[in-house]
Amino acid sequence: MKHVMNHLRLSMVAVAVFLLAPSAFINAAEPSAKPNVILMMADDMGYGDPGFNGNKIIQTPNLDEMAKNSLIFQRFYSPAPVCSPSRGGCLTGRHPYRYGIWTANEGHLRKEEISLAEALETQGYVTGHFGKWHLGTLTTNQSGKGPGRNAVRNYLTPDMHGFGEWFSTEYAVPTWDPINSTVNPYYHVGKIETENLLGDDSRVLMDRAIPFIRKAVADKKPFLAVIWFHAPHEPVVAGPEFRKMYADKGYDEGQQNYYGCITAEDIQIGRLRKLLRDLGVADNTMLWFTSDNGPEGDEIGGTKQGSAGPFRGRKRSLWEGGIHVPGLLEWPARIKPGSTTAIPCSGLDYFPTTLDIVGFRMKGQPEPIDGVSLVPLFEGTMKERPVPIPFETLGGTDTKTSRGSPRMALVDNRYKLLTDMGNPSEKDLLFDLLSDRGETTDIAAQHPDVVKSMKKILQDFRASCKRSLEGKDYSTPFTPDQYDIPPSEPGFARSKNGGGEAGDDSEGAKANKPNKKAKKTGGAKSAVPAPASSDTAPSGQGKVTFQDDDSGLVNLAASAAITHGDLRYIPSQEKIGRWSNEKDWLSWEFQIHQPGKFKVEVSCGQTEDGSVYEIAVGDQKLKSTVSASGDFKKAKAQIAGELNLTKSGSYTLTLTPVSKQGQAVMTLWSVNLVPANNR
């Protein structure tokens, strides 16, 4: 099988990489040509969270036992630093920038791509997906992410990529009582599931995976089970018995929930391992475990308690802490217990490794493949990784989107390059990961030839991804649309809002942006069309705004407001017009999944100082005075105060005048709830 960078291998001095003796990985038993395959993935679990990677607090006895019987990957990488792109890479062996999944909840896994499930299905495997899907919407009617997530364009269910059985959600649900996720339900083969959705979510999805495995074994069929847990992704909630385990040791509520939901997940992993032994199929089952990216949060606090271990950075960044994740493979027929490797490996390797073991190449398979087969590693003949691992994400140096890391990286056997390629003002960073895994010392100046060689690989990789995005890897005709432009190219448009977001420089659009440069939610941009005879329209009755995954922002735009009284929304200016009657008021419905403290930022216009208004959410009330912008047509952002929203779920915010100064209370473009740590 071809690989994207076979002709681009680094020409550098050989490096000493720790590797056990060739016989260390191989058991004497002869495995079947068609081993069962289980891909387990935690959601936002940091490298340092499980006990087998040194955690002394979180109880993971089943994962620790699995590690003792596994090949432990000391350098295992997720395909990307955030959810959806990583999942695409794990199923296809191809980098997500080849098919337009730039970040979470954006794009979908194109039908033209070939997934591992589709390939194995042709070889007699039965296939099932259980848990978080995150590679497309599950109905064309709506997305729980709101109107900004185009449910029609991004409609892509697991069965459309080869999964005959599936019990899946579009994106994250609470890790306890997932029945409460009414806007993001579980679907069972296309129908909304309503039964057995109380309690621990890891148990809920394992309750569906186990019967699938039992039936496959009873039918004497090889199987692929993709089990993608929601834990420990936000909303992080642990059940009472799991919280008590840590409350009794003096840990706070956020720690109890985070630690507890991982322990609950661990119990289900133990349940699965016992099932495989009881059914007599453990020996010839490849049981993989990893995480989709590093731990959430700019820093540890609240329910964001994940540990990146010794590594710099966290989820969304290309520092090691964002992409260096736990990695295990238990396969008694082939892998000796207690094996370890320090060769870099990746979720991109699942696809080529499995097909190499089965001895099969899928007809019409798009190429290049970015992963490599790890069969030589299992056989003890792989001394180093034959090609480096490429990364690209949104953001860049000093941006919140990538938590300060550059937007591209390349990991080789020894070195790691980080770069904002294409921006000459940003310098390149080079780290020796064998001696500096914490990425503390930039050695680019000492090794200009290494930097040049690695940048050339990334340049060729980016060009290759552009060709892939244009559909040139496919054996069937493909017509790119307006969103099939890579982020590095002029004209790049985010698909998160389903259309028309990029390049809108109207005054109203600018006013909708908070002064902290946080991104808008999808619901913010959808305006109600004006009647033919008027420039005004009722505002968004019944519209729900959803918290943005990346920034944590809740953008309550004028277009989403519910108007009470004679207030009117002006679509051409994206604002509520002059507010002359003090008895009129506004309200918004919104949902959050990342609770915390929020600064309330109001974008409004007034010719004079002095109008007073009150903002209320539940029993929390803020009273503030309008500061003049100089013109009713000119927006000015001002902070009204701070709200503490302690729980995930639905809320209503009201904005009510107390008094007006002059002709009107104000004109209004938006109310933004900006996470208080966005300073």
C-alpha positions as CSV (number, residue, x, y, z in Angstrom):
1,M,0.0,0.0,0.0
2,K,1.3,3.4,-0.9
3,H,1.9,6.0,1.7
4,V,1.8,9.8,1.2
5,M,5.4,10.4,2.2
6,N,7.4,7.3,1.1
7,H,9.6,9.5,-1.1
8,L,9.9,12.2,1.5
9,R,11.8,10.3,4.3
10,L,14.1,12.5,6.3
11,S,17.8,12.3,5.5
12,M,19.3,12.7,8.9
13,V,21.7,11.0,11.2
14,A,20.3,7.7,12.6
15,V,18.9,8.1,16.1
16,A,18.9,5.6,18.9
17,V,15.3,4.6,19.6
18,F,14.4,2.3,22.4
19,L,12.9,-1.0,21.2
20,L,12.6,-4.4,22.8
21,A,14.2,-7.4,21.2
22,P,12.4,-8.6,18.1
23,S,10.9,-11.6,19.8
24,A,9.4,-9.5,22.6
25,F,6.2,-8.6,20.9
26,I,5.4,-12.0,19.3
27,N,3.4,-14.8,20.9
28,A,3.8,-18.3,19.6
29,A,0.1,-18.8,18.9
30,E,-0.9,-18.5,15.2
31,P,-3.7,-15.9,14.9
32,S,-6.6,-16.3,12.5
33,A,-6.3,-14.4,9.3
34,K,-9.4,-12.5,10.4
35,P,-9.0,-11.3,14.0
36,N,-11.8,-9.5,15.7
37,V,-11.1,-5.7,16.0
38,I,-12.3,-3.4,18.8
39,L,-11.3,0.3,18.7
40,M,-12.0,1.9,22.1
41,M,-11.6,5.6,22.4
42,A,-12.0,7.9,25.4
43,D,-13.1,11.4,24.8
44,D,-10.7,14.2,26.0
45,M,-8.7,11.8,28.3
46,G,-5.3,13.1,28.9
47,Y,-2.1,11.1,28.7
48,G,-1.6,11.4,32.4
49,D,-5.2,10.3,33.4
50,P,-5.0,6.5,33.5
51,G,-3.1,4.7,36.2
52,F,-0.8,2.9,33.7
53,N,0.6,6.2,32.8
54,G,1.4,7.1,36.4
55,N,-1.8,8.6,37.8
56,K,-2.0,7.9,41.5
57,I,-5.5,9.4,42.1
58,I,-7.9,8.3,39.4
59,Q,-8.8,4.6,39.9
60,T,-8.5,2.7,36.6
61,P,-7.8,-0.9,37.7
62,N,-9.2,-2.5,34.5
63,L,-7.2,-0.3,32.2
64,D,-4.1,-0.9,34.3
65,E,-4.7,-4.7,34.1
66,M,-5.2,-4.4,30.3
67,A,-1.9,-2.5,30.1
68,K,-0.1,-5.3,31.8
69,N,-1.3,-7.6,29.1
70,S,-0.8,-5.2,26.2
71,L,1.7,-3.5,24.0
72,I,2.0,-0.1,25.6
73,F,2.7,2.7,23.1
74,Q,5.0,5.2,24.9
75,R,4.5,7.6,21.9
76,F,1.0,7.3,20.6
77,Y,-0.5,10.2,18.7
78,S,-4.1,11.1,17.9
79,P,-4.6,12.2,14.3
80,A,-5.6,15.7,15.4
81,P,-5.8,17.8,18.6
82,V,-9.6,17.9,18.6
83,C,-12.5,15.4,18.4
84,S,-14.1,15.1,14.9
85,P,-10.8,15.3,12.9
86,S,-9.2,12.6,15.0
87,R,-12.2,10.3,14.5
88,G,-12.0,10.7,10.7
89,G,-8.3,9.8,10.8
90,C,-8.8,6.7,12.9
91,L,-11.5,5.3,10.5
92,T,-9.7,6.1,7.2
93,G,-6.0,6.3,7.9
94,R,-6.1,9.6,6.1
95,H,-5.5,13.1,7.6
96,P,-8.8,15.0,8.1
97,Y,-7.6,17.9,6.0
98,R,-7.9,15.6,3.0
99,Y,-11.8,15.7,3.3
100,G,-12.5,19.0,5.0
101,I,-13.0,18.2,8.7
102,W,-11.1,21.1,10.1
103,T,-12.3,21.0,13.7
104,A,-15.2,19.7,15.9
105,N,-18.7,19.8,14.4
106,E,-17.4,21.1,11.1
107,G,-17.6,19.2,7.8
108,H,-18.4,15.5,7.6
109,L,-16.7,12.3,6.6
110,R,-17.2,12.3,2.8
111,K,-19.1,9.4,1.3
112,E,-16.2,9.0,-1.2
113,E,-13.8,8.1,1.7
114,I,-13.4,4.4,2.6
115,S,-13.7,3.6,6.3
116,L,-12.3,0.6,8.0
117,A,-15.9,-0.7,8.5
118,E,-16.6,-0.5,4.8
119,A,-13.4,-2.4,4.0
120,L,-13.9,-5.1,6.6
121,E,-17.5,-5.5,5.7
122,T,-16.4,-6.8,2.3
123,Q,-14.3,-9.5,4.0
124,G,-17.2,-11.0,6.0
125,Y,-17.0,-8.9,9.1
126,V,-20.0,-7.7,11.0
127,T,-19.6,-4.1,12.0
128,G,-20.9,-1.9,14.8
129,H,-20.5,1.7,16.1
130,F,-21.3,2.6,19.7
131,G,-21.1,6.0,21.3
132,K,-20.0,9.4,20.0
133,W,-20.0,9.6,16.2
134,H,-19.1,13.3,15.5
135,L,-18.5,12.7,11.8
136,G,-21.8,14.1,10.5
137,T,-25.4,14.8,11.5
138,L,-27.7,11.9,12.2
139,T,-30.8,13.4,10.7
140,T,-31.5,16.0,7.9
141,N,-34.1,17.7,10.1
142,Q,-31.8,19.4,12.5
143,S,-28.6,19.3,14.4
144,G,-28.4,19.8,18.2
145,K,-25.7,22.3,17.5
146,G,-28.4,24.7,16.1
147,P,-29.0,26.2,12.6
148,G,-25.3,26.9,12.2
149,R,-24.6,23.2,11.7
150,N,-26.2,22.5,8.3
151,A,-28.0,19.2,8.9
152,V,-28.6,18.5,5.2
153,R,-25.1,19.2,3.9
154,N,-23.4,17.4,6.8
155,Y,-25.8,14.4,6.9
156,L,-23.6,11.3,7.4
157,T,-24.7,8.4,9.5
158,P,-22.5,5.4,10.6
159,D,-24.4,3.0,8.2
160,M,-23.4,5.3,5.3
161,H,-19.8,4.2,6.1
162,G,-20.3,0.5,6.6
163,F,-21.6,0.1,10.1
164,G,-24.4,-2.4,10.0
165,E,-25.3,-1.8,13.7
166,W,-25.0,1.5,15.4
167,F,-26.1,3.2,18.6
168,S,-24.7,6.7,18.3
169,T,-25.0,10.3,19.1
170,E,-24.0,13.2,16.9
171,Y,-21.7,14.8,19.5
172,A,-21.1,14.8,23.3
173,V,-23.8,14.0,25.9
174,P,-23.7,14.2,29.7
175,T,-21.6,11.3,31.1
176,W,-24.4,10.6,33.5
177,D,-28.1,10.3,32.5
178,P,-27.7,10.9,28.8
179,I,-31.5,10.8,28.5
180,N,-31.3,14.5,29.5
181,S,-29.6,15.3,26.2
182,T,-32.9,16.0,24.4
183,V,-31.4,18.0,21.5
184,N,-28.7,15.3,20.9
185,P,-30.4,12.0,21.3
186,Y,-29.0,8.5,20.9
187,Y,-30.0,7.0,17.5
188,H,-30.3,3.2,17.1
189,V,-29.9,2.5,13.4
190,G,-31.6,5.7,12.5
191,K,-34.4,5.8,15.1
192,I,-34.3,7.8,18.3
193,E,-33.7,5.6,21.3
194,T,-35.7,6.2,24.5
195,E,-35.0,3.2,26.6
196,N,-32.2,2.4,29.0
197,L,-30.7,5.9,29.0
198,L,-30.4,6.5,32.8
199,G,-27.2,6.3,34.8
200,D,-23.6,6.0,33.6
201,D,-23.3,6.7,29.9
202,S,-20.4,4.4,29.5
203,R,-22.6,1.6,30.7
204,V,-25.5,2.7,28.5
205,L,-23.4,2.4,25.3
206,M,-21.7,-0.8,26.5
207,D,-25.1,-2.3,27.0
208,R,-25.5,-2.0,23.2
209,A,-22.0,-3.2,22.3
210,I,-22.1,-6.4,24.3
211,P,-25.2,-8.0,22.6
212,F,-23.6,-7.1,19.2
213,I,-20.4,-9.0,20.1
214,R,-22.3,-11.9,21.6
215,K,-24.3,-12.3,18.4
216,A,-21.3,-12.1,16.2
217,V,-19.5,-14.8,18.1
218,A,-22.7,-17.0,18.1
219,D,-22.9,-16.5,14.3
220,K,-19.2,-17.4,14.0
221,K,-18.6,-14.0,12.3
222,P,-15.4,-11.9,12.7
223,F,-16.4,-8.4,14.0
224,L,-15.4,-4.8,14.1
225,A,-16.7,-2.9,17.1
226,V,-15.9,0.8,17.3
227,I,-16.7,1.9,20.9
228,W,-16.2,5.7,21.3
229,F,-17.0,6.7,24.9
230,H,-18.2,10.2,25.8
231,A,-16.2,10.2,29.0
232,P,-14.6,12.4,30.2
233,H,-15.8,15.1,27.8
234,E,-18.0,17.9,29.0
235,P,-20.7,17.8,30.4
236,V,-18.7,15.8,33.0
237,V,-21.1,14.2,35.5
238,A,-20.4,11.2,37.6
239,G,-23.0,9.2,39.5
240,P,-23.4,9.4,43.3
241,E,-21.5,6.2,44.0
242,F,-18.5,7.3,41.8
243,R,-18.5,10.9,43.3
244,K,-18.5,9.4,46.8
245,M,-15.3,7.4,46.0
246,Y,-13.5,10.7,45.7
247,A,-15.5,12.9,48.1
248,D,-14.5,10.6,50.9
249,K,-10.8,11.4,50.0
250,G,-11.4,15.2,50.2
251,Y,-11.6,16.0,46.5
252,D,-13.8,18.9,45.4
253,E,-17.0,18.6,43.3
254,G,-15.3,19.1,39.9
255,Q,-12.6,16.5,40.8
256,Q,-15.3,14.1,42.0
257,N,-17.1,14.3,38.7
258,Y,-14.1,14.1,36.5
259,Y,-12.3,11.3,38.3
260,G,-15.6,9.5,38.9
261,C,-16.7,9.4,35.3
262,I,-13.3,7.9,34.3
263,T,-13.6,5.2,37.0
264,A,-17.1,4.4,35.7
265,E,-15.7,4.2,32.1
266,D,-13.0,1.9,33.4
267,I,-15.5,-0.5,34.9
268,Q,-17.2,-0.9,31.5
269,I,-13.8,-1.7,29.9
270,G,-13.3,-4.4,32.5
271,R,-16.8,-5.7,31.7
272,L,-15.8,-5.9,28.0
273,R,-12.5,-7.7,28.6
274,K,-14.3,-10.3,30.8
275,L,-16.9,-10.8,28.1
276,L,-14.2,-11.6,25.5
277,R,-12.6,-14.1,27.8
278,D,-16.0,-15.7,28.7
279,L,-16.8,-16.1,25.0
280,G,-13.4,-17.6,24.3
281,V,-12.5,-14.9,21.7
282,A,-10.1,-12.8,23.7
283,D,-7.0,-14.4,22.2
284,N,-7.8,-13.5,18.7
285,T,-9.3,-10.1,19.3
286,M,-7.3,-6.9,18.7
287,L,-8.4,-4.7,21.6
288,W,-7.2,-1.1,21.1
289,F,-7.5,1.8,23.6
290,T,-6.7,5.5,23.1
291,S,-8.1,9.0,23.4
292,D,-9.2,11.4,20.6
293,N,-7.0,14.2,21.9
294,G,-5.5,15.7,25.1
295,P,-7.4,17.0,28.1
296,E,-9.9,20.0,27.9
297,G,-9.3,23.4,29.3
298,D,-6.7,26.1,29.3
299,E,-5.8,25.0,32.8
300,I,-7.0,22.6,35.4
301,G,-10.1,23.7,37.3
302,G,-13.8,22.9,37.8
303,T,-14.6,19.7,35.9
304,K,-11.6,20.3,33.6
305,Q,-9.3,18.1,35.7
306,G,-7.5,16.1,32.9
307,S,-3.8,15.6,33.1
308,A,-1.4,15.8,30.1
309,G,1.2,14.2,32.2
310,P,4.7,15.6,31.5
311,F,3.7,17.3,28.3
312,R,3.1,20.9,27.4
313,G,-0.3,22.0,26.2
314,R,-3.8,20.5,26.1
315,K,-6.6,19.8,23.7
316,R,-6.7,21.9,20.5
317,S,-3.0,22.6,20.6
318,L,-0.3,20.8,18.7
319,W,2.0,20.8,21.7
320,E,2.5,17.2,22.9
321,G,-0.2,17.6,25.5
322,G,-2.8,18.1,22.8
323,I,-1.9,15.1,20.6
324,H,0.2,12.7,22.7
325,V,-2.4,10.3,24.1
326,P,-2.6,7.0,25.9
327,G,-2.2,4.0,23.6
328,L,-2.7,0.2,24.2
329,L,-3.1,-2.9,22.1
330,E,-4.1,-6.2,23.8
331,W,-4.0,-9.2,21.4
332,P,-2.9,-12.3,23.3
333,A,-2.5,-14.4,20.1
334,R,0.1,-12.0,18.8
335,I,1.4,-9.6,21.5
336,K,3.3,-10.7,24.6
337,P,2.1,-9.1,27.9
338,G,4.2,-6.2,29.2
339,S,5.6,-5.2,25.8
340,T,6.4,-1.5,25.2
341,T,7.6,0.6,22.2
342,A,8.9,4.1,22.0
343,I,8.5,4.2,18.2
344,P,5.9,7.0,17.3
345,C,2.6,5.5,16.3
346,S,-0.8,7.0,15.5
347,G,-4.5,6.5,15.2
348,L,-3.9,6.9,11.5
349,D,-2.2,3.5,11.6
350,Y,-5.4,1.5,12.5
351,F,-6.6,1.3,8.9
352,P,-3.4,0.2,7.1
353,T,-2.4,-2.1,10.0
354,T,-5.8,-4.0,10.1
355,L,-5.9,-4.4,6.3
356,D,-2.3,-5.6,6.3
357,I,-3.2,-8.3,8.9
358,V,-6.3,-9.3,6.9
359,G,-4.3,-9.3,3.7
360,F,-6.7,-7.1,1.8
361,R,-6.7,-3.9,-0.2
362,M,-10.0,-2.2,-0.8
363,K,-11.0,-1.6,-4.4
364,G,-11.3,2.1,-5.0
365,Q,-9.4,3.0,-1.9
366,P,-8.5,6.7,-2.0
367,E,-4.8,7.3,-1.7
368,P,-2.4,8.4,-0.3
369,I,-2.8,6.8,3.1
370,D,-1.1,8.8,5.9
371,G,-0.8,6.0,8.4
372,V,1.6,3.0,8.2
373,S,1.1,-0.7,8.9
374,L,2.4,-1.6,12.4
375,V,2.7,-5.3,11.5
376,P,6.5,-5.0,11.2
377,L,6.5,-3.5,14.7
378,F,4.6,-6.5,16.0
379,E,7.1,-8.8,14.3
380,G,10.1,-6.9,15.7
381,T,11.5,-5.7,12.4
382,M,10.5,-2.1,12.6
383,K,13.4,-0.1,14.0
384,E,11.9,3.3,13.5
385,R,8.9,4.8,11.9
386,P,9.2,4.8,8.1
387,V,7.4,8.1,7.6
388,P,6.8,11.1,10.0
389,I,3.3,12.0,11.3
390,P,1.9,15.2,9.9
391,F,-0.5,17.6,11.8
392,E,-2.5,20.7,10.8
393,T,-5.2,22.5,12.7
394,L,-7.0,25.9,12.8
395,G,-5.5,28.7,14.7
396,G,-1.8,29.4,15.1
397,T,0.8,30.9,17.4
398,D,-0.8,33.0,20.2
399,T,-4.4,32.2,19.2
400,K,-7.0,30.7,21.5
401,T,-8.1,28.3,18.8
402,S,-4.9,26.3,19.0
403,R,-4.1,27.3,22.6
404,G,-1.0,29.2,21.5
405,S,0.6,26.5,19.4
406,P,1.6,26.9,15.8
407,R,-0.9,25.4,13.3
408,M,1.3,22.7,11.7
409,A,3.6,20.1,13.2
410,L,5.6,17.1,12.0
411,V,6.7,14.3,14.4
412,D,9.5,12.1,13.4
413,N,11.5,9.4,15.3
414,R,13.5,12.1,17.1
415,Y,12.5,15.6,16.1
416,K,9.3,17.6,16.1
417,L,8.8,20.7,14.0
418,L,6.1,23.2,14.7
419,T,5.4,26.0,12.3
420,D,2.8,28.6,11.1
421,M,3.8,27.8,7.6
422,G,3.0,30.6,5.1
423,N,3.4,33.3,7.7
424,P,7.0,34.6,7.5
425,S,6.7,36.6,10.7
426,E,6.4,33.4,12.7
427,K,9.6,31.5,13.5
428,D,9.8,27.7,13.3
429,L,10.3,25.7,16.4
430,L,12.2,22.4,16.7
431,F,12.3,20.1,19.6
432,D,14.3,16.9,20.3
433,L,11.6,14.7,21.8
434,L,14.0,12.0,22.9
435,S,15.7,14.4,25.3
436,D,13.0,17.1,25.7
437,R,9.6,15.6,25.7
438,G,8.2,18.6,27.6
439,E,9.2,20.9,24.6
440,T,11.1,23.4,26.7
441,T,14.1,24.1,24.5
442,D,13.8,25.3,20.9
443,I,16.8,24.0,18.9
444,A,15.8,25.2,15.4
445,A,18.8,27.6,15.2
446,Q,21.2,24.7,15.9
447,H,19.7,22.4,13.2
448,P,18.7,24.5,10.2
449,D,19.0,21.6,7.8
450,V,16.6,19.5,9.9
451,V,14.1,22.4,9.9
452,K,14.4,22.9,6.2
453,S,13.9,19.2,5.4
454,M,10.9,18.8,7.7
455,K,9.3,22.0,6.4
456,K,9.6,20.6,2.9
457,I,7.7,17.5,4.0
458,L,5.0,19.7,5.4
459,Q,4.8,21.8,2.3
460,D,4.4,18.7,0.2
461,F,1.9,17.3,2.6
462,R,-0.2,20.5,2.5
463,A,-0.1,20.4,-1.4
464,S,-1.2,16.7,-1.3
465,C,-4.1,17.5,1.0
466,K,-5.3,20.3,-1.4
467,R,-5.4,17.8,-4.2
468,S,-7.3,15.4,-2.0
469,L,-9.8,18.1,-1.0
470,E,-10.4,18.8,-4.7
471,G,-11.4,15.1,-5.1
472,K,-8.4,14.0,-7.1
473,D,-7.9,10.9,-4.9
474,Y,-11.3,9.4,-5.8
475,S,-12.2,6.8,-8.4
476,T,-15.6,8.4,-8.9
477,P,-16.4,11.9,-10.1
478,F,-16.4,14.5,-7.3
479,T,-17.4,18.2,-7.6
480,P,-15.9,20.4,-4.8
481,D,-18.1,23.1,-3.3
482,Q,-17.4,26.5,-1.7
483,Y,-16.2,24.8,1.5
484,D,-13.6,22.6,-0.2
485,I,-10.9,25.2,0.1
486,P,-8.1,24.5,2.6
487,P,-7.6,27.0,5.5
488,S,-4.2,28.0,4.1
489,E,-5.8,29.2,0.8
490,P,-7.4,32.6,0.0
491,G,-11.2,32.2,0.0
492,F,-11.3,29.7,2.8
493,A,-14.8,29.7,4.3
494,R,-15.8,28.0,7.6
495,S,-18.7,25.6,7.0
496,K,-19.8,25.8,10.6
497,N,-22.7,28.2,9.9
498,G,-23.8,26.3,6.7
499,G,-23.2,29.3,4.4
500,G,-22.2,32.9,3.9
501,E,-20.3,33.5,7.1
502,A,-16.9,34.3,5.6
503,G,-16.2,37.8,4.4
504,D,-19.2,39.5,6.0
505,D,-17.8,42.9,6.9
506,S,-21.1,44.7,7.6
507,E,-21.3,47.0,10.6
508,G,-23.9,44.7,12.2
509,A,-21.7,41.6,11.7
510,K,-18.8,43.4,13.3
511,A,-21.0,44.4,16.2
512,N,-21.9,40.8,16.8
513,K,-18.3,39.9,17.5
514,P,-17.1,40.2,21.1
515,N,-14.1,42.3,21.7
516,K,-12.3,39.2,23.0
517,K,-12.2,37.9,19.4
518,A,-14.1,34.8,20.4
519,K,-16.0,33.0,17.6
520,K,-19.7,33.3,17.0
521,T,-22.1,30.4,17.5
522,G,-23.9,29.1,14.5
523,G,-27.3,30.4,15.7
524,A,-26.0,33.9,15.8
525,K,-25.9,34.5,12.1
526,S,-29.3,33.2,11.0
527,A,-31.5,36.2,10.5
528,V,-35.3,36.1,10.0
529,P,-36.0,37.4,6.4
530,A,-37.8,40.7,6.2
531,P,-41.3,40.9,4.8
532,A,-41.5,42.2,1.3
533,S,-43.0,45.5,2.3
534,S,-40.9,46.3,5.3
535,D,-37.3,46.6,6.5
536,T,-38.3,45.2,9.8
537,A,-39.3,41.7,11.0
538,P,-40.2,39.9,14.1
539,S,-37.1,38.4,15.8
540,G,-36.3,34.8,16.2
541,Q,-39.3,33.3,18.1
542,G,-38.4,30.0,19.6
543,K,-34.8,30.0,18.3
544,V,-32.2,28.4,20.6
545,T,-28.6,29.5,20.7
546,F,-25.9,27.0,21.5
547,Q,-22.5,27.5,23.2
548,D,-19.6,27.4,20.8
549,D,-17.4,24.3,21.3
550,D,-14.1,26.0,20.6
551,S,-14.3,29.3,22.4
552,G,-17.1,28.6,25.0
553,L,-18.8,31.7,23.9
554,V,-22.6,32.1,23.9
555,N,-23.5,34.7,21.2
556,L,-27.1,35.9,21.8
557,A,-27.6,37.8,18.5
558,A,-30.4,40.2,17.9
559,S,-31.7,37.8,15.2
560,A,-32.2,35.1,17.9
561,A,-34.0,37.4,20.4
562,I,-37.7,36.9,21.3
563,T,-39.3,40.3,21.2
564,H,-41.9,41.3,23.7
565,G,-44.0,44.4,22.8
566,D,-43.4,46.5,19.7
567,L,-39.7,45.9,19.2
568,R,-38.6,45.0,15.7
569,Y,-35.5,43.3,14.3
570,I,-33.9,45.0,11.2
571,P,-32.3,42.2,9.1
572,S,-30.4,44.6,6.9
573,Q,-28.6,46.0,9.9
574,E,-28.7,42.9,12.1
575,K,-30.0,44.8,15.1
576,I,-33.0,45.6,17.2
577,G,-34.1,49.1,16.1
578,R,-34.5,52.1,18.4
579,W,-36.0,51.0,21.6
580,S,-38.4,53.8,22.6
581,N,-40.9,52.1,24.9
582,E,-39.5,51.2,28.3
583,K,-42.2,48.5,28.7
584,D,-40.8,46.5,25.7
585,W,-38.2,43.8,26.5
586,L,-36.2,40.9,25.0
587,S,-35.4,37.3,25.9
588,W,-33.2,34.6,24.5
589,E,-33.2,30.8,24.9
590,F,-29.7,29.2,25.0
591,Q,-27.9,26.1,26.0
592,I,-24.5,25.5,27.5
593,H,-22.4,22.4,28.0
594,Q,-19.3,24.1,29.5
595,P,-20.6,25.8,32.7
596,G,-18.7,28.5,34.6
597,K,-18.5,32.2,35.0
598,F,-19.3,34.5,32.1
599,K,-18.7,38.1,31.5
600,V,-21.8,39.7,29.9
601,E,-20.9,41.9,27.0
602,V,-23.6,44.0,25.4
603,S,-23.1,45.5,21.9
604,C,-25.5,48.5,21.7
605,G,-25.8,52.1,20.4
606,Q,-26.9,55.4,22.0
607,T,-26.2,59.1,21.5
608,E,-26.2,59.7,25.2
609,D,-25.0,58.1,28.4
610,G,-27.6,57.1,31.0
611,S,-30.2,54.5,29.9
612,V,-30.4,51.8,32.6
613,Y,-31.3,48.2,31.9
614,E,-31.4,44.9,33.8
615,I,-30.2,41.5,32.6
616,A,-31.5,38.4,34.4
617,V,-30.8,34.7,34.2
618,G,-32.8,32.8,36.8
619,D,-32.4,34.6,40.1
620,Q,-29.2,36.3,39.0
621,K,-29.7,40.0,38.0
622,L,-27.3,42.6,36.7
623,K,-28.1,46.3,36.4
624,S,-26.0,48.4,34.1
625,T,-26.0,51.8,32.4
626,V,-25.6,52.3,28.7
627,S,-22.4,54.1,27.7
628,A,-22.9,56.4,24.6
629,S,-21.5,55.2,21.3
630,G,-22.1,58.5,19.6
631,D,-24.8,57.3,17.3
632,F,-27.7,54.9,17.3
633,K,-26.2,53.3,14.1
634,K,-22.9,52.7,15.8
635,A,-22.3,49.7,18.1
636,K,-20.2,49.9,21.2
637,A,-19.4,46.8,23.3
638,Q,-19.6,47.2,27.1
639,I,-19.5,44.8,30.1
640,A,-22.7,44.7,32.1
641,G,-21.3,42.3,34.8
642,E,-20.7,38.6,35.4
643,L,-23.0,35.6,35.6
644,N,-22.2,32.2,37.2
645,L,-23.9,29.4,35.3
646,T,-23.0,26.3,37.3
647,K,-24.8,23.6,35.4
648,S,-25.0,22.4,31.8
649,G,-28.4,22.8,30.2
650,S,-31.0,25.3,29.0
651,Y,-31.3,28.9,30.2
652,T,-33.4,32.0,29.5
653,L,-31.8,35.5,29.5
654,T,-34.0,38.6,29.7
655,L,-33.0,42.2,29.0
656,T,-35.5,44.7,30.5
657,P,-35.2,48.5,30.5
658,V,-35.3,50.3,33.8
659,S,-35.2,53.9,32.4
660,K,-34.2,55.5,29.1
661,Q,-32.1,58.6,28.4
662,G,-33.4,60.8,25.6
663,Q,-35.3,59.3,22.7
664,A,-34.7,55.6,23.2
665,V,-33.2,53.0,25.6
666,M,-30.7,51.9,22.9
667,T,-30.3,50.0,19.7
668,L,-29.0,46.5,20.2
669,W,-26.9,44.1,18.2
670,S,-26.0,41.3,20.6
671,V,-25.5,40.1,24.1
672,N,-22.4,37.9,24.4
673,L,-21.6,35.6,27.3
674,V,-17.8,35.4,27.3
675,P,-16.1,32.8,29.5
676,A,-14.5,34.7,32.3
677,N,-11.1,33.1,31.6
678,N,-11.1,34.7,28.1
679,R,-9.0,37.6,29.2
